[in-house]
Amino acid sequence: MGFPSFREVHLEYNETSRMILIIEDDPDIAEVLRYSLENENLKTRVALTGEEGLSASLDKHNPPSLILLDLLLPGMSGIEICRRLRNESLTRSTPVVIVTAKASDNDIRISQELGVADYITKPFSVRELISRVNSLLNETETRH
């Protein structure tokens, strides 16, 4: 009876862990989100541009369990990222939570049409955001 290899442990960890992808161009907000989620024992990954965020979202080896997405990003808007995510089988059902300073009725309507799970406007309560994230993760686990 030997110890499992690193690869076996790593694969097991990835299969059972919940990773939150934070797509946010403001490094200070991204850090607050990362720190708060990791204090809840959630694994995180941060992308500071739209392109990085889309690439990280589509990572087959470490797909996110939930995506926190800003709408105002350099390179590619959050709306465009969301459209692309909904067209990919890997991310079609991944919960997306918009976290943005944009609070226009039109932005909210478009986000709803794209099937976002929640829409949170900045400034936001970290405690409330954590509560919503945990609720969505639990809902997703219940469905699978």
Backbone as CSV, one residue per row, in Angstrom:
resi,resn,N_x,N_y,N_z,CA_x,CA_y,CA_z,C_x,C_y,C_z
1,MET,0.851,-1.175,0.000,0.000,0.000,0.000,0.894,1.234,0.000
2,GLY,0.943,1.931,-1.116,1.793,3.098,-1.224,0.985,4.385,-1.208
3,PHE,1.694,5.474,-1.240,1.046,6.772,-1.298,0.596,7.047,-2.731
4,PRO,-0.518,7.791,-2.899,-0.928,8.134,-4.260,0.091,9.084,-4.881
5,SER,0.193,9.020,-6.185,1.121,9.913,-6.882,0.590,11.342,-6.814
6,PHE,1.469,12.289,-7.091,1.066,13.693,-7.136,-0.069,13.880,-8.131
7,ARG,0.032,13.246,-9.274,-0.999,13.392,-10.311,-2.365,12.916,-9.800
8,GLU,-2.402,11.784,-9.095,-3.667,11.275,-8.562,-4.248,12.235,-7.528
9,VAL,-3.420,12.761,-6.654,-3.880,13.698,-5.638,-4.363,14.971,-6.309
10,HIS,-3.598,15.477,-7.281,-3.951,16.700,-7.982,-5.288,16.540,-8.718
11,LEU,-5.481,15.430,-9.394,-6.735,15.206,-10.118,-7.902,15.101,-9.147
12,GLU,-7.690,14.392,-8.051,-8.766,14.253,-7.067,-9.130,15.631,-6.507
13,TYR,-8.147,16.445,-6.219,-8.396,17.784,-5.682,-9.192,18.618,-6.669
14,ASN,-8.802,18.594,-7.942,-9.508,19.371,-8.951,-10.950,18.912,-9.119
15,GLU,-11.180,17.616,-9.001,-12.527,17.106,-9.198,-13.460,17.483,-8.046
16,THR,-12.935,17.668,-6.861,-13.797,17.936,-5.718,-13.760,19.396,-5.284
17,SER,-12.861,20.193,-5.804,-12.755,21.570,-5.350,-13.663,22.477,-6.173
18,ARG,-14.026,23.587,-5.559,-14.841,24.576,-6.248,-13.972,25.797,-6.497
19,MET,-13.792,26.125,-7.758,-12.942,27.240,-8.124,-13.802,28.382,-8.651
20,ILE,-13.574,29.564,-8.109,-14.270,30.762,-8.542,-13.308,31.566,-9.400
21,LEU,-13.742,31.866,-10.615,-12.950,32.713,-11.506,-13.430,34.151,-11.342
22,ILE,-12.493,35.031,-11.033,-12.777,36.459,-10.866,-12.233,37.175,-12.093
23,ILE,-13.113,37.752,-12.891,-12.688,38.520,-14.064,-12.975,39.981,-13.743
24,GLU,-11.939,40.689,-13.337,-12.054,42.050,-12.813,-10.777,42.801,-13.127
25,ASP,-10.898,43.976,-13.784,-9.703,44.718,-14.187,-9.127,45.594,-13.083
26,ASP,-9.873,45.876,-12.037,-9.358,46.674,-10.928,-8.644,45.732,-9.951
27,PRO,-7.310,45.819,-9.855,-6.559,44.884,-9.013,-6.976,44.923,-7.540
28,ASP,-7.382,46.095,-7.045,-7.788,46.193,-5.641,-9.092,45.436,-5.390
29,ILE,-10.060,45.594,-6.273,-11.327,44.874,-6.127,-11.090,43.376,-6.310
30,ALA,-10.279,43.015,-7.294,-9.969,41.603,-7.527,-9.343,40.986,-6.280
31,GLU,-8.455,41.727,-5.620,-7.788,41.214,-4.423,-8.770,41.062,-3.257
32,VAL,-9.670,42.012,-3.085,-10.687,41.905,-2.028,-11.544,40.669,-2.266
33,LEU,-11.958,40.457,-3.504,-12.775,39.290,-3.842,-11.995,37.997,-3.604
34,ARG,-10.766,37.951,-4.093,-9.929,36.760,-3.923,-9.744,36.425,-2.446
35,TYR,-9.347,37.407,-1.675,-9.087,37.215,-0.247,-10.355,36.739,0.475
36,SER,-11.473,37.374,0.191,-12.737,37.032,0.863,-13.200,35.622,0.514
37,LEU,-13.099,35.256,-0.747,-13.522,33.911,-1.171,-12.592,32.837,-0.614
38,GLU,-11.296,33.103,-0.613,-10.353,32.123,-0.081,-10.517,31.955,1.426
39,ASN,-10.972,32.999,2.114,-11.286,32.861,3.543,-12.503,31.966,3.769
40,GLU,-13.278,31.741,2.725,-14.428,30.824,2.774,-14.031,29.433,2.255
41,ASN,-12.722,29.194,2.154,-12.178,27.918,1.663,-12.555,27.629,0.222
42,LEU,-12.682,28.676,-0.563,-12.931,28.515,-1.998,-11.647,28.844,-2.743
43,LYS,-11.357,28.043,-3.732,-10.199,28.274,-4.583,-10.567,29.388,-5.569
44,THR,-9.617,30.251,-5.891,-9.890,31.344,-6.825,-8.821,31.423,-7.907
45,ARG,-9.197,32.087,-8.957,-8.272,32.430,-10.031,-8.692,33.817,-10.491
46,VAL,-7.733,34.696,-10.745,-8.032,36.070,-11.131,-7.551,36.330,-12.546
47,ALA,-8.401,36.978,-13.336,-8.041,37.435,-14.678,-8.327,38.933,-14.727
48,LEU,-7.361,39.719,-15.192,-7.490,41.175,-15.180,-7.953,41.767,-16.506
49,THR,-8.069,40.945,-17.541,-8.573,41.431,-18.833,-9.651,40.481,-19.339
50,GLY,-10.408,40.955,-20.305,-11.439,40.112,-20.890,-10.873,38.873,-21.555
51,GLU,-9.781,39.045,-22.297,-9.177,37.907,-22.991,-8.664,36.851,-22.023
52,GLU,-7.971,37.305,-20.962,-7.490,36.367,-19.933,-8.665,35.636,-19.289
53,GLY,-9.729,36.377,-19.039,-10.910,35.795,-18.412,-11.564,34.740,-19.275
54,LEU,-11.692,35.025,-20.564,-12.297,34.048,-21.471,-11.437,32.793,-21.544
55,SER,-10.139,32.976,-21.655,-9.223,31.835,-21.719,-9.304,30.993,-20.445
56,ALA,-9.299,31.645,-19.284,-9.382,30.920,-18.013,-10.730,30.217,-17.859
57,SER,-11.785,30.819,-18.373,-13.121,30.215,-18.305,-13.192,28.910,-19.070
58,LEU,-12.451,28.838,-20.166,-12.516,27.689,-21.063,-11.418,26.660,-20.793
59,ASP,-10.731,26.783,-19.660,-9.663,25.854,-19.287,-10.274,24.500,-18.922
60,LYS,-10.121,23.526,-19.796,-10.719,22.203,-19.585,-10.120,21.470,-18.384
61,HIS,-8.881,21.794,-18.012,-8.210,21.120,-16.902,-8.598,21.695,-15.548
62,ASN,-9.089,22.926,-15.537,-9.463,23.575,-14.280,-10.633,24.529,-14.522
63,PRO,-11.786,23.982,-14.932,-12.919,24.857,-15.244,-13.494,25.484,-13.975
64,PRO,-13.956,26.723,-14.074,-14.527,27.364,-12.891,-15.890,26.780,-12.531
65,SER,-16.183,26.786,-11.233,-17.505,26.379,-10.750,-18.473,27.548,-10.840
66,LEU,-17.924,28.772,-10.799,-18.710,29.996,-10.861,-17.791,31.104,-11.343
67,ILE,-18.358,32.064,-12.058,-17.565,33.174,-12.597,-18.130,34.489,-12.081
68,LEU,-17.262,35.314,-11.474,-17.604,36.686,-11.111,-17.068,37.568,-12.232
69,LEU,-17.947,38.308,-12.884,-17.584,38.994,-14.127,-17.944,40.471,-14.088
70,ASP,-16.945,41.312,-14.273,-17.162,42.749,-14.433,-17.608,42.990,-15.874
71,LEU,-18.397,44.033,-16.101,-18.815,44.341,-17.473,-17.813,45.237,-18.187
72,LEU,-17.163,46.126,-17.439,-16.223,47.078,-18.034,-14.809,46.541,-17.922
73,LEU,-14.351,45.903,-18.999,-13.025,45.279,-19.008,-12.231,45.754,-20.211
74,PRO,-10.916,45.818,-20.084,-10.105,46.157,-21.255,-10.089,44.995,-22.253
75,GLY,-10.171,45.316,-23.513,-10.027,44.307,-24.566,-11.312,43.655,-25.000
76,MET,-12.116,43.200,-24.060,-13.354,42.499,-24.387,-14.350,42.774,-23.259
77,SER,-15.542,43.187,-23.606,-16.528,43.520,-22.577,-17.037,42.271,-21.868
78,GLY,-17.553,42.477,-20.677,-18.150,41.381,-19.934,-19.339,40.775,-20.669
79,ILE,-20.102,41.604,-21.365,-21.252,41.102,-22.138,-20.763,40.160,-23.237
80,GLU,-19.703,40.539,-23.939,-19.160,39.675,-24.997,-18.637,38.365,-24.420
81,ILE,-17.958,38.438,-23.287,-17.475,37.213,-22.633,-18.655,36.312,-22.300
82,CYS,-19.686,36.891,-21.724,-20.863,36.108,-21.339,-21.504,35.447,-22.567
83,ARG,-21.613,36.179,-23.662,-22.157,35.597,-24.904,-21.334,34.383,-25.342
84,ARG,-20.030,34.538,-25.323,-19.159,33.440,-25.749,-19.247,32.242,-24.803
85,LEU,-19.341,32.512,-23.509,-19.447,31.425,-22.532,-20.724,30.623,-22.745
86,ARG,-21.807,31.295,-23.098,-23.085,30.613,-23.303,-23.094,29.789,-24.591
87,ASN,-22.163,30.060,-25.495,-22.064,29.295,-26.743,-21.126,28.098,-26.636
88,GLU,-20.461,27.942,-25.494,-19.516,26.838,-25.293,-20.140,25.774,-24.399
89,SER,-20.044,24.514,-24.807,-20.643,23.445,-23.997,-20.021,23.378,-22.597
90,LEU,-18.730,23.658,-22.468,-18.044,23.590,-21.180,-18.606,24.591,-20.171
91,THR,-19.015,25.766,-20.643,-19.418,26.841,-19.728,-20.888,27.252,-19.867
92,ARG,-21.615,26.574,-20.698,-23.016,26.951,-20.940,-23.826,27.034,-19.651
93,SER,-23.588,26.106,-18.723,-24.377,26.091,-17.488,-23.604,26.601,-16.264
94,THR,-22.405,27.125,-16.474,-21.632,27.686,-15.362,-22.298,28.967,-14.888
95,PRO,-22.594,29.072,-13.591,-23.202,30.309,-13.099,-22.260,31.498,-13.281
96,VAL,-22.822,32.588,-13.805,-22.078,33.835,-13.980,-22.774,34.893,-13.129
97,VAL,-21.983,35.565,-12.297,-22.488,36.660,-11.475,-21.812,37.939,-11.965
98,ILE,-22.620,38.872,-12.428,-22.091,40.160,-12.862,-21.818,40.988,-11.607
99,VAL,-20.608,41.558,-11.528,-20.230,42.457,-10.434,-19.688,43.710,-11.115
100,THR,-20.488,44.778,-11.132,-20.151,45.931,-11.954,-20.681,47.238,-11.381
101,ALA,-20.100,48.330,-11.841,-20.603,49.658,-11.485,-21.754,50.061,-12.409
102,LYS,-21.930,49.337,-13.508,-22.996,49.660,-14.463,-24.327,49.131,-13.940
103,ALA,-25.280,50.042,-13.761,-26.558,49.634,-13.198,-27.737,50.063,-14.074
104,SER,-27.480,50.272,-15.364,-28.575,50.697,-16.232,-29.543,49.543,-16.477
105,ASP,-30.788,49.891,-16.706,-31.805,48.879,-17.004,-31.409,48.036,-18.204
106,ASN,-30.786,48.677,-19.204,-30.385,47.967,-20.417,-29.312,46.915,-20.123
107,ASP,-28.312,47.269,-19.318,-27.260,46.308,-18.950,-27.847,45.133,-18.179
108,ILE,-28.752,45.421,-17.275,-29.376,44.360,-16.482,-30.224,43.467,-17.385
109,ARG,-30.977,44.068,-18.300,-31.823,43.297,-19.221,-30.990,42.388,-20.110
110,ILE,-29.922,42.919,-20.694,-29.046,42.117,-21.555,-28.433,40.969,-20.762
111,SER,-27.988,41.265,-19.552,-27.395,40.226,-18.702,-28.403,39.126,-18.408
112,GLN,-29.645,39.511,-18.110,-30.688,38.518,-17.846,-30.956,37.674,-19.086
113,GLU,-30.979,38.309,-20.259,-31.195,37.567,-21.507,-30.084,36.550,-21.747
114,LEU,-28.880,36.866,-21.263,-27.751,35.951,-21.416,-27.711,34.886,-20.322
115,GLY,-28.657,34.936,-19.422,-28.772,33.890,-18.414,-27.836,34.022,-17.232
116,VAL,-27.463,35.254,-16.860,-26.602,35.384,-15.685,-27.379,34.960,-14.449
117,ALA,-26.664,34.428,-13.472,-27.284,33.925,-12.250,-27.622,35.041,-11.272
118,ASP,-26.838,36.138,-11.311,-27.066,37.244,-10.387,-26.385,38.485,-10.939
119,TYR,-26.807,39.649,-10.447,-26.271,40.932,-10.888,-26.056,41.767,-9.635
120,ILE,-24.800,42.079,-9.337,-24.444,42.820,-8.127,-23.759,44.116,-8.553
121,THR,-24.241,45.240,-8.025,-23.648,46.519,-8.399,-22.630,46.968,-7.351
122,LYS,-21.596,47.626,-7.858,-20.556,48.200,-6.996,-21.034,49.580,-6.547
123,PRO,-20.724,49.991,-5.346,-20.041,49.217,-4.307,-20.965,48.130,-3.770
124,PHE,-20.369,47.056,-3.283,-21.151,45.927,-2.817,-20.692,45.506,-1.422
125,SER,-21.558,44.792,-0.738,-21.223,44.219,0.556,-20.527,42.885,0.298
126,VAL,-19.314,42.730,0.792,-18.573,41.484,0.612,-19.348,40.327,1.246
127,ARG,-19.916,40.560,2.411,-20.679,39.520,3.097,-21.867,39.063,2.239
128,GLU,-22.574,40.003,1.627,-23.711,39.663,0.766,-23.245,38.909,-0.483
129,LEU,-22.146,39.344,-1.080,-21.615,38.659,-2.259,-21.237,37.220,-1.911
130,ILE,-20.561,37.016,-0.801,-20.170,35.666,-0.374,-21.409,34.802,-0.173
131,SER,-22.426,35.366,0.442,-23.662,34.629,0.672,-24.303,34.196,-0.649
132,ARG,-24.338,35.087,-1.614,-24.920,34.757,-2.923,-24.092,33.712,-3.661
133,VAL,-22.777,33.839,-3.590,-21.891,32.859,-4.229,-22.112,31.475,-3.619
134,ASN,-22.117,31.395,-2.303,-22.325,30.102,-1.646,-23.682,29.509,-1.994
135,SER,-24.692,30.342,-2.050,-26.032,29.879,-2.406,-26.053,29.313,-3.832
136,LEU,-25.427,30.014,-4.763,-25.377,29.539,-6.154,-24.574,28.244,-6.275
137,LEU,-23.468,28.144,-5.562,-22.661,26.921,-5.603,-23.462,25.736,-5.058
138,ASN,-24.187,25.956,-3.979,-25.006,24.893,-3.403,-26.135,24.486,-4.349
139,GLU,-26.756,25.462,-5.006,-27.797,25.172,-6.004,-27.241,24.319,-7.137
140,THR,-26.063,24.706,-7.628,-25.432,23.989,-8.740,-25.119,22.562,-8.348
141,GLU,-24.587,22.363,-7.143,-24.256,21.016,-6.678,-25.512,20.153,-6.532
142,THR,-26.599,20.768,-6.084,-27.854,20.038,-5.910,-28.395,19.534,-7.252
143,ARG,-28.205,20.351,-8.300,-28.701,19.972,-9.640,-27.889,18.857,-10.267
144,HIS,-26.609,18.736,-9.883,-25.731,17.716,-10.521,-25.695,16.499,-9.713
